Amino acid sequence: MVLNNFKLAFRNMWHNKALALLQISGLSIGVAASLLLAIYINGQWKFDRFHQKSGQIVRINAISENEETAFRSNAITFSGMGPWAVDQFQEVKSSVRMARWIANDVVLRFGDNVIRDDAFLFVDSNFMEVFSFELIEGNAKEVLSRPNTIVLTESKAKAFFGKKVALVSQSYLMEEIHF
């Protein structure tokens, strides 16, 4: 029975080649679009869900109005918004400010090694209390407790310190890394 259905379908495709090509290409495009949409939705759904307090983390958006577009939503707010929200709303337990350097280009120097990159963020000292990024080395409670300390990804640390990841204390980093 199933074999008969396949034979019949193949004969119909053989006699109507243009229609078969149109139907197969339409089905292929539909399946590909559905898979891409599922991958996109899955990525958006999992975005920042790995944090332990992900249900309590909220991003403040600024909504501005201008003549060309009615409303424009932007994640950039003035730096006092977070502390103001903590003072004004009892539901807000803490706030973390994150910012890129004004020129969006940071230069770090350690001896002869120099890194110039635009992927650095300046954050408040309580960043690791709100977000639960896993550290390879160091204590998350102490990592940003003093001024001029830095947290590097493993790839940045290897690029900065060479082939082996250097085991450096925070005070050493504070003295040798210049912003």
Secondary structure, DSSP 8 states (H G I E B T S, - for coil): -HHHHHHHHHHHHHH-HHHHHHHHHHHHHHHHHHHHHHHHHHHHHHTTTTSTTTTT-----EEE--SSSS-EEES---TTHHHHHHHH-TT------EE--TTS-EEEEETTEEEEES---EE-TTHHHHS----SSS-TTTTTSSTT-----HHHHHHHH-SS-----HHHHHHH-B-
